[in-house]
Amino acid sequence: MDANQEYNTTTNQLIQELIKKMETNQENLDLLKGYITVLIDRETSSEKLTNKELLNMYKICEIVPKDMFTILEKQEMLLNENKRVLLKALENGKNEMHLNNQQVVNSLEQIQLDFQEKITDFTISTNTMMDSIYLKSLESLGNLEARSTQFISNTKKRPNSLFWLHSLKYGFSTTLFIIPTYLLLRFLFSLLNIDLP
């Protein structure tokens, strides 16, 4: 904001100086025009110009081009100042655009890193859960095998009718509980693209 205020102040000062110079120049031109008109009127009546009148005309003729040159210099200064401010504004805009682009790239990289971290955590927790389920299944299978072995040894001692009754009971409960549980888990993990044996 300070650079803009400084630019506005400088520009206003230059414009005020130009206005004053142009007014002075216009006054001198009007004065010169008046001298020439008076001299032409006198010349027709007396045909003589005094040295003082000629000297005044000469001075005014010198002042007018100098003032015009000063006005042109001030206009050039104003133009150069406008050019400098415009180039500075363009450079600032370019720098801000580059900075904004860099911030967007950094944000996208951070989002990608967070996403990869969450995927890694999910994969680790899924693998841990699968290992736990696998171990529990092995343990259940071991228990089932132990019970089956015990059942077989007990059946040899019991009558045949009890053997078939217990076999049906354990086989039916195994079929109703463990196999559907395994199939359900296998289906759920297939949704996550994880294949169970």
C-alpha contacts under 8 A as a table, 3 or more apart, distances in Angstrom:
res1	aa1	res2	aa2	distance
1	M	4	N	5.18
1	M	5	Q	6.23
2	D	5	Q	5.10
2	D	6	E	6.02
3	A	6	E	5.06
3	A	7	Y	6.03
4	N	7	Y	4.98
4	N	8	N	6.08
5	Q	8	N	5.06
5	Q	9	T	6.11
6	E	9	T	5.14
6	E	10	T	6.11
7	Y	10	T	5.16
7	Y	11	T	5.99
7	Y	81	E	7.83
7	Y	85	V	7.53
8	N	11	T	5.08
8	N	12	N	6.02
9	T	12	N	5.17
9	T	13	Q	6.17
10	T	13	Q	5.17
10	T	14	L	6.23
11	T	14	L	5.18
11	T	15	I	6.16
11	T	78	L	6.59
11	T	81	E	7.86
12	N	15	I	5.08
12	N	16	Q	6.13
13	Q	16	Q	5.15
13	Q	17	E	6.21
14	L	17	E	5.13
14	L	18	L	6.15
14	L	74	K	6.62
14	L	78	L	6.74
15	I	18	L	5.02
15	I	19	I	6.19
16	Q	19	I	5.10
16	Q	20	K	6.26
17	E	20	K	5.15
17	E	21	K	6.13
17	E	74	K	8.00
18	L	21	K	5.11
18	L	22	M	6.04
18	L	71	I	5.94
18	L	74	K	6.64
18	L	75	Q	7.67
19	I	22	M	5.14
19	I	23	E	6.13
20	K	23	E	5.11
20	K	24	T	6.13
21	K	24	T	5.07
21	K	25	N	5.94
21	K	67	D	6.65
21	K	70	T	7.90
21	K	71	I	6.63
22	M	25	N	4.92
22	M	26	Q	6.01
22	M	67	D	7.82
22	M	68	M	7.94
22	M	71	I	7.20
23	E	26	Q	5.02
23	E	27	E	6.18
24	T	27	E	5.03
24	T	28	N	6.19
25	N	28	N	5.07
25	N	29	L	6.11
25	N	64	V	6.04
25	N	67	D	6.24
25	N	68	M	7.41
26	Q	29	L	4.98
26	Q	30	D	6.08
27	E	30	D	5.04
27	E	31	L	6.08
28	N	31	L	4.93
28	N	32	L	6.04
28	N	60	I	6.49
28	N	63	I	7.80
28	N	64	V	6.79
29	L	32	L	5.02
29	L	33	K	6.04
29	L	60	I	7.84
29	L	64	V	7.05
30	D	33	K	4.97
30	D	34	G	6.10
31	L	34	G	4.98
31	L	35	Y	6.19
32	L	35	Y	5.02
32	L	36	I	6.14
32	L	57	M	6.51
32	L	60	I	6.42
32	L	61	C	7.66
33	K	36	I	5.14
33	K	37	T	6.10
34	G	37	T	5.06
34	G	38	V	6.05
35	Y	38	V	5.11
35	Y	39	L	5.87
35	Y	53	E	7.95
35	Y	57	M	7.12
36	I	39	L	5.01
36	I	40	I	5.98
37	T	40	I	5.18
37	T	41	D	6.18
38	V	41	D	5.05
38	V	42	R	6.04
39	L	42	R	4.91
39	L	43	E	5.69
39	L	49	L	7.18
40	I	43	E	4.93
40	I	44	T	6.21
41	D	44	T	5.41
41	D	45	S	6.58
42	R	45	S	4.91
42	R	46	S	5.58
42	R	47	E	6.62
42	R	48	K	7.59
43	E	46	S	5.09
43	E	47	E	3.83
43	E	48	K	5.91
43	E	49	L	7.19
44	T	47	E	5.71
49	L	53	E	6.56
49	L	54	L	6.79
50	T	53	E	5.37
50	T	54	L	6.39
51	N	54	L	5.06
51	N	55	L	6.02
52	K	55	L	5.05
52	K	56	N	6.22
53	E	56	N	5.12
53	E	57	M	6.24
54	L	57	M	5.09
54	L	58	Y	6.12
55	L	58	Y	4.99
55	L	59	K	6.17
56	N	59	K	5.16
56	N	60	I	6.22
57	M	60	I	5.20
57	M	61	C	6.07
58	Y	61	C	5.01
58	Y	62	E	6.29
59	K	62	E	5.10
59	K	63	I	6.19
60	I	63	I	5.02
60	I	64	V	6.21
61	C	64	V	5.59
61	C	65	P	7.13
62	E	65	P	6.02
62	E	66	K	6.59
63	I	66	K	5.22
63	I	67	D	6.06
64	V	67	D	5.21
64	V	68	M	6.17
65	P	68	M	4.92
65	P	69	F	6.07
66	K	69	F	5.05
66	K	70	T	6.18
67	D	70	T	4.97
67	D	71	I	6.13
68	M	71	I	5.04
68	M	72	L	6.26
69	F	72	L	5.05
69	F	73	E	6.20
70	T	73	E	5.00
70	T	74	K	6.19
71	I	74	K	5.15
71	I	75	Q	6.21
72	L	75	Q	5.03
72	L	76	E	6.14
73	E	76	E	5.02
73	E	77	M	6.19
74	K	77	M	5.01
74	K	78	L	6.16
75	Q	78	L	5.02
75	Q	79	L	6.13
76	E	79	L	5.00
76	E	80	N	6.13
77	M	80	N	5.11
77	M	81	E	6.10
78	L	81	E	5.10
78	L	82	N	6.21
79	L	82	N	5.13
79	L	83	K	6.19
80	N	83	K	4.98
80	N	84	R	6.16
81	E	84	R	5.09
81	E	85	V	6.25
82	N	85	V	5.21
82	N	86	L	6.08
83	K	86	L	5.12
83	K	87	L	6.15
84	R	87	L	5.24
84	R	88	K	6.17
85	V	88	K	5.06
85	V	89	A	6.13
86	L	89	A	5.08
86	L	90	L	6.19
87	L	90	L	5.08
87	L	91	E	6.15
88	K	91	E	5.09
88	K	92	N	6.13
89	A	92	N	5.10
89	A	93	G	6.12
90	L	93	G	5.09
90	L	94	K	6.16
91	E	94	K	5.07
91	E	95	N	6.19
92	N	95	N	5.11
92	N	96	E	6.12
93	G	96	E	5.12
93	G	97	M	6.11
94	K	97	M	5.16
94	K	98	H	6.24
95	N	98	H	5.14
95	N	99	L	6.14
96	E	99	L	5.00
96	E	100	N	6.10
97	M	100	N	5.11
97	M	101	N	6.14
98	H	101	N	5.13
98	H	102	Q	6.18
99	L	102	Q	5.12
99	L	103	Q	6.26
100	N	103	Q	5.09
100	N	104	V	6.31
101	N	104	V	5.16
101	N	105	V	6.28
102	Q	105	V	5.10
102	Q	106	N	6.14
103	Q	106	N	5.07
103	Q	107	S	6.12
104	V	107	S	5.09
104	V	108	L	6.21
105	V	108	L	5.17
105	V	109	E	6.20
106	N	109	E	5.10
106	N	110	Q	6.20
107	S	110	Q	5.11
107	S	111	I	6.22
108	L	111	I	5.07
108	L	112	Q	6.20
109	E	112	Q	5.08
109	E	113	L	6.23
110	Q	113	L	5.08
110	Q	114	D	6.17
111	I	114	D	5.13
111	I	115	F	6.11
112	Q	115	F	5.08
112	Q	116	Q	6.18
113	L	116	Q	5.16
113	L	117	E	6.14
114	D	117	E	5.09
114	D	118	K	6.25
115	F	118	K	5.17
115	F	119	I	6.23
116	Q	119	I	5.07
116	Q	120	T	6.13
117	E	120	T	5.09
117	E	121	D	6.21
118	K	121	D	5.06
118	K	122	F	6.10
119	I	122	F	5.06
119	I	123	T	6.10
120	T	123	T	5.10
120	T	124	I	6.19
121	D	124	I	5.16
121	D	125	S	6.15
122	F	125	S	5.19
122	F	126	T	5.98
123	T	126	T	5.08
123	T	127	N	6.07
124	I	127	N	5.16
124	I	128	T	6.14
125	S	128	T	5.04
125	S	129	M	6.11
126	T	129	M	5.08
126	T	130	M	6.09
127	N	130	M	5.02
127	N	131	D	6.11
128	T	131	D	5.14
128	T	132	S	6.18
129	M	132	S	5.02
129	M	133	I	6.15
130	M	133	I	5.05
130	M	134	Y	6.03
131	D	134	Y	5.01
131	D	135	L	6.12
132	S	135	L	5.16
132	S	136	K	6.15
133	I	136	K	5.08
133	I	137	S	6.04
134	Y	137	S	5.05
134	Y	138	L	6.20
135	L	138	L	5.04
135	L	139	E	6.11
136	K	139	E	4.95
136	K	140	S	6.00
137	S	140	S	5.01
137	S	141	L	5.99
138	L	141	L	4.97
138	L	142	G	6.03
139	E	142	G	4.94
139	E	143	N	6.12
140	S	143	N	5.00
140	S	144	L	5.98
141	L	144	L	4.91
141	L	145	E	6.00
142	G	145	E	5.00
142	G	146	A	6.09
143	N	146	A	5.00
143	N	147	R	6.03
144	L	147	R	5.05
144	L	148	S	5.89
145	E	148	S	4.92
145	E	149	T	6.03
146	A	149	T	5.09
146	A	150	Q	6.09
147	R	150	Q	4.93
147	R	151	F	5.78
148	S	151	F	4.83
148	S	152	I	5.96
149	T	152	I	5.05
149	T	153	S	6.21
150	Q	153	S	5.12
150	Q	154	N	6.02
151	F	154	N	4.95
151	F	155	T	5.85
152	I	155	T	4.95
152	I	156	K	6.35
153	S	156	K	5.38
153	S	157	K	6.92
154	N	157	K	5.27
154	N	158	R	6.39
155	T	158	R	4.88
155	T	159	P	7.04
155	T	160	N	7.30
155	T	162	L	7.37
155	T	163	F	5.15
156	K	159	P	7.50
158	R	162	L	6.65
158	R	163	F	6.93
159	P	162	L	5.78
159	P	163	F	6.68
160	N	163	F	5.06
160	N	164	W	6.57
161	S	164	W	5.51
161	S	165	L	6.35
162	L	165	L	5.01
162	L	166	H	6.13
163	F	166	H	5.37
163	F	167	S	6.09
164	W	167	S	4.97
164	W	168	L	6.06
165	L	168	L	5.29
165	L	169	K	6.21
166	H	169	K	4.92
166	H	170	Y	6.11
167	S	170	Y	5.38
167	S	171	G	5.81
168	L	171	G	5.13
168	L	172	F	5.70
169	K	172	F	5.25
169	K	173	S	6.17
170	Y	173	S	5.14
170	Y	174	T	6.02
171	G	174	T	5.12
171	G	175	T	6.09
172	F	175	T	5.06
172	F	176	L	6.09
173	S	176	L	5.05
173	S	177	F	5.97
174	T	177	F	5.37
174	T	178	I	5.45
174	T	179	I	6.96
175	T	178	I	6.22
175	T	179	I	5.57
175	T	180	P	7.44
176	L	179	I	6.64
176	L	180	P	6.51
177	F	180	P	5.86
177	F	181	T	6.18
178	I	181	T	5.14
178	I	182	Y	6.06
179	I	182	Y	5.09
179	I	183	L	6.11
180	P	183	L	4.98
180	P	184	L	5.98
181	T	184	L	5.12
181	T	185	L	6.22
182	Y	185	L	5.18
182	Y	186	R	6.06
183	L	186	R	4.98
183	L	187	F	6.11
184	L	187	F	5.12
184	L	188	L	6.25
185	L	188	L	5.10
185	L	189	F	6.16
186	R	189	F	5.27
186	R	190	S	6.05
186	R	195	D	7.35
186	R	196	L	5.96
187	F	190	S	5.05
187	F	191	L	6.54
188	L	191	L	5.33
188	L	192	L	6.97
189	F	192	L	4.99
189	F	193	N	6.37
189	F	194	I	5.22
189	F	195	D	6.74
189	F	196	L	7.46
190	S	193	N	4.78
190	S	194	I	5.23
190	S	195	D	5.88
190	S	196	L	7.87
191	L	194	I	7.45
